[in-house]
Amino acid sequence: MWTKRTQYVCAVLLIVSSIALAIYQVADIDDVANGTLMYIAQAFLLAGSIFGLDYYIHHITSILHGKSKNSTAGHTE
């Protein structure tokens, strides 16, 4: 249980730190450096994968166990 909480806290911290870094650079030098943009992209990618992978695993597991009402398993078109 604490591992999921730690993952979510890290994901939120990545998003918040990238936004704060961008705001700081805009306020300080009126521009966002390329390295900062790379950090923002990587932070959002990692945070998105943390949230998205957990959702995807939960959704696929529920489909395989037949618990989802919106399941498309078994339909052939």
mmCIF file of the C-alpha atoms, coordinates in Angstrom:
data_MODEL
# 
_entry.id   MODEL 
# 
loop_
_atom_site.group_PDB 
_atom_site.id 
_atom_site.type_symbol 
_atom_site.label_atom_id 
_atom_site.label_alt_id 
_atom_site.label_comp_id 
_atom_site.label_asym_id 
_atom_site.label_entity_id 
_atom_site.label_seq_id 
_atom_site.pdbx_PDB_ins_code 
_atom_site.Cartn_x 
_atom_site.Cartn_y 
_atom_site.Cartn_z 
_atom_site.occupancy 
_atom_site.B_iso_or_equiv 
_atom_site.pdbx_formal_charge 
_atom_site.auth_seq_id 
_atom_site.auth_comp_id 
_atom_site.auth_asym_id 
_atom_site.auth_atom_id 
_atom_site.pdbx_PDB_model_num 
ATOM 1  C CA . MET A 1 1  ? 0.000   0.000   0.000   1.00 0.00 ? 1  MET A CA 1 
ATOM 2  C CA . TRP A 1 2  ? 2.774   2.465   0.832   1.00 0.00 ? 2  TRP A CA 1 
ATOM 3  C CA . THR A 1 3  ? 4.522   1.792   -2.480  1.00 0.00 ? 3  THR A CA 1 
ATOM 4  C CA . LYS A 1 4  ? 1.560   3.098   -4.498  1.00 0.00 ? 4  LYS A CA 1 
ATOM 5  C CA . ARG A 1 5  ? 1.324   6.136   -2.259  1.00 0.00 ? 5  ARG A CA 1 
ATOM 6  C CA . THR A 1 6  ? 5.041   6.774   -2.731  1.00 0.00 ? 6  THR A CA 1 
ATOM 7  C CA . GLN A 1 7  ? 4.674   6.470   -6.501  1.00 0.00 ? 7  GLN A CA 1 
ATOM 8  C CA . TYR A 1 8  ? 1.795   8.944   -6.559  1.00 0.00 ? 8  TYR A CA 1 
ATOM 9  C CA . VAL A 1 9  ? 3.619   11.412  -4.319  1.00 0.00 ? 9  VAL A CA 1 
ATOM 10 C CA . CYS A 1 10 ? 6.675   11.232  -6.569  1.00 0.00 ? 10 CYS A CA 1 
ATOM 11 C CA . ALA A 1 11 ? 4.533   11.756  -9.670  1.00 0.00 ? 11 ALA A CA 1 
ATOM 12 C CA . VAL A 1 12 ? 2.838   14.797  -8.176  1.00 0.00 ? 12 VAL A CA 1 
ATOM 13 C CA . LEU A 1 13 ? 6.197   16.196  -7.023  1.00 0.00 ? 13 LEU A CA 1 
ATOM 14 C CA . LEU A 1 14 ? 7.608   15.763  -10.529 1.00 0.00 ? 14 LEU A CA 1 
ATOM 15 C CA . ILE A 1 15 ? 4.704   17.701  -12.036 1.00 0.00 ? 15 ILE A CA 1 
ATOM 16 C CA . VAL A 1 16 ? 4.823   20.454  -9.418  1.00 0.00 ? 16 VAL A CA 1 
ATOM 17 C CA . SER A 1 17 ? 8.609   20.826  -9.604  1.00 0.00 ? 17 SER A CA 1 
ATOM 18 C CA . SER A 1 18 ? 8.585   21.084  -13.402 1.00 0.00 ? 18 SER A CA 1 
ATOM 19 C CA . ILE A 1 19 ? 5.884   23.747  -13.336 1.00 0.00 ? 19 ILE A CA 1 
ATOM 20 C CA . ALA A 1 20 ? 7.706   25.658  -10.590 1.00 0.00 ? 20 ALA A CA 1 
ATOM 21 C CA . LEU A 1 21 ? 10.985  25.493  -12.507 1.00 0.00 ? 21 LEU A CA 1 
ATOM 22 C CA . ALA A 1 22 ? 9.334   26.835  -15.652 1.00 0.00 ? 22 ALA A CA 1 
ATOM 23 C CA . ILE A 1 23 ? 7.681   29.675  -13.731 1.00 0.00 ? 23 ILE A CA 1 
ATOM 24 C CA . TYR A 1 24 ? 10.997  30.544  -12.060 1.00 0.00 ? 24 TYR A CA 1 
ATOM 25 C CA . GLN A 1 25 ? 12.846  30.679  -15.374 1.00 0.00 ? 25 GLN A CA 1 
ATOM 26 C CA . VAL A 1 26 ? 10.188  32.813  -17.024 1.00 0.00 ? 26 VAL A CA 1 
ATOM 27 C CA . ALA A 1 27 ? 10.212  35.221  -14.085 1.00 0.00 ? 27 ALA A CA 1 
ATOM 28 C CA . ASP A 1 28 ? 14.026  35.313  -13.938 1.00 0.00 ? 28 ASP A CA 1 
ATOM 29 C CA . ILE A 1 29 ? 15.186  35.359  -17.573 1.00 0.00 ? 29 ILE A CA 1 
ATOM 30 C CA . ASP A 1 30 ? 11.906  35.703  -19.540 1.00 0.00 ? 30 ASP A CA 1 
ATOM 31 C CA . ASP A 1 31 ? 12.621  32.437  -21.351 1.00 0.00 ? 31 ASP A CA 1 
ATOM 32 C CA . VAL A 1 32 ? 12.615  28.697  -20.753 1.00 0.00 ? 32 VAL A CA 1 
ATOM 33 C CA . ALA A 1 33 ? 15.901  26.961  -21.494 1.00 0.00 ? 33 ALA A CA 1 
ATOM 34 C CA . ASN A 1 34 ? 16.090  23.812  -23.594 1.00 0.00 ? 34 ASN A CA 1 
ATOM 35 C CA . GLY A 1 35 ? 17.316  21.745  -20.650 1.00 0.00 ? 35 GLY A CA 1 
ATOM 36 C CA . THR A 1 36 ? 14.333  22.850  -18.602 1.00 0.00 ? 36 THR A CA 1 
ATOM 37 C CA . LEU A 1 37 ? 11.976  21.877  -21.402 1.00 0.00 ? 37 LEU A CA 1 
ATOM 38 C CA . MET A 1 38 ? 13.613  18.443  -21.526 1.00 0.00 ? 38 MET A CA 1 
ATOM 39 C CA . TYR A 1 39 ? 13.163  18.094  -17.748 1.00 0.00 ? 39 TYR A CA 1 
ATOM 40 C CA . ILE A 1 40 ? 9.509   19.106  -18.034 1.00 0.00 ? 40 ILE A CA 1 
ATOM 41 C CA . ALA A 1 41 ? 8.917   16.609  -20.837 1.00 0.00 ? 41 ALA A CA 1 
ATOM 42 C CA . GLN A 1 42 ? 10.602  13.768  -18.954 1.00 0.00 ? 42 GLN A CA 1 
ATOM 43 C CA . ALA A 1 43 ? 8.813   14.636  -15.705 1.00 0.00 ? 43 ALA A CA 1 
ATOM 44 C CA . PHE A 1 44 ? 5.402   14.648  -17.367 1.00 0.00 ? 44 PHE A CA 1 
ATOM 45 C CA . LEU A 1 45 ? 6.206   11.448  -19.229 1.00 0.00 ? 45 LEU A CA 1 
ATOM 46 C CA . LEU A 1 46 ? 7.237   9.651   -16.037 1.00 0.00 ? 46 LEU A CA 1 
ATOM 47 C CA . ALA A 1 47 ? 4.291   11.001  -14.033 1.00 0.00 ? 47 ALA A CA 1 
ATOM 48 C CA . GLY A 1 48 ? 1.893   10.043  -16.808 1.00 0.00 ? 48 GLY A CA 1 
ATOM 49 C CA . SER A 1 49 ? 3.310   6.560   -16.964 1.00 0.00 ? 49 SER A CA 1 
ATOM 50 C CA . ILE A 1 50 ? 2.943   6.154   -13.199 1.00 0.00 ? 50 ILE A CA 1 
ATOM 51 C CA . PHE A 1 51 ? -0.727  7.132   -13.311 1.00 0.00 ? 51 PHE A CA 1 
ATOM 52 C CA . GLY A 1 52 ? -1.503  5.530   -16.674 1.00 0.00 ? 52 GLY A CA 1 
ATOM 53 C CA . LEU A 1 53 ? 0.152   2.176   -16.108 1.00 0.00 ? 53 LEU A CA 1 
ATOM 54 C CA . ASP A 1 54 ? -1.705  1.617   -12.847 1.00 0.00 ? 54 ASP A CA 1 
ATOM 55 C CA . TYR A 1 55 ? -5.011  2.475   -14.528 1.00 0.00 ? 55 TYR A CA 1 
ATOM 56 C CA . TYR A 1 56 ? -4.232  0.250   -17.520 1.00 0.00 ? 56 TYR A CA 1 
ATOM 57 C CA . ILE A 1 57 ? -3.329  -2.746  -15.352 1.00 0.00 ? 57 ILE A CA 1 
ATOM 58 C CA . HIS A 1 58 ? -6.468  -2.281  -13.246 1.00 0.00 ? 58 HIS A CA 1 
ATOM 59 C CA . HIS A 1 59 ? -8.661  -1.970  -16.357 1.00 0.00 ? 59 HIS A CA 1 
ATOM 60 C CA . ILE A 1 60 ? -7.172  -5.001  -18.131 1.00 0.00 ? 60 ILE A CA 1 
ATOM 61 C CA . THR A 1 61 ? -7.427  -7.097  -14.966 1.00 0.00 ? 61 THR A CA 1 
ATOM 62 C CA . SER A 1 62 ? -11.096 -6.203  -14.564 1.00 0.00 ? 62 SER A CA 1 
ATOM 63 C CA . ILE A 1 63 ? -11.791 -7.069  -18.205 1.00 0.00 ? 63 ILE A CA 1 
ATOM 64 C CA . LEU A 1 64 ? -10.051 -10.424 -17.897 1.00 0.00 ? 64 LEU A CA 1 
ATOM 65 C CA . HIS A 1 65 ? -12.031 -11.273 -14.789 1.00 0.00 ? 65 HIS A CA 1 
ATOM 66 C CA . GLY A 1 66 ? -15.301 -10.148 -16.401 1.00 0.00 ? 66 GLY A CA 1 
ATOM 67 C CA . LYS A 1 67 ? -15.999 -7.387  -13.900 1.00 0.00 ? 67 LYS A CA 1 
ATOM 68 C CA . SER A 1 68 ? -16.221 -4.538  -16.403 1.00 0.00 ? 68 SER A CA 1 
ATOM 69 C CA . LYS A 1 69 ? -19.583 -3.586  -17.905 1.00 0.00 ? 69 LYS A CA 1 
ATOM 70 C CA . ASN A 1 70 ? -17.879 -1.901  -20.865 1.00 0.00 ? 70 ASN A CA 1 
ATOM 71 C CA . SER A 1 71 ? -15.885 -4.993  -21.696 1.00 0.00 ? 71 SER A CA 1 
ATOM 72 C CA . THR A 1 72 ? -15.363 -5.681  -25.381 1.00 0.00 ? 72 THR A CA 1 
ATOM 73 C CA . ALA A 1 73 ? -13.934 -9.136  -24.741 1.00 0.00 ? 73 ALA A CA 1 
ATOM 74 C CA . GLY A 1 74 ? -15.638 -11.756 -26.852 1.00 0.00 ? 74 GLY A CA 1 
ATOM 75 C CA . HIS A 1 75 ? -17.020 -9.346  -29.427 1.00 0.00 ? 75 HIS A CA 1 
ATOM 76 C CA . THR A 1 76 ? -15.821 -10.026 -32.958 1.00 0.00 ? 76 THR A CA 1 
ATOM 77 C CA . GLU A 1 77 ? -16.672 -7.560  -35.650 1.00 0.00 ? 77 GLU A CA 1 
# 
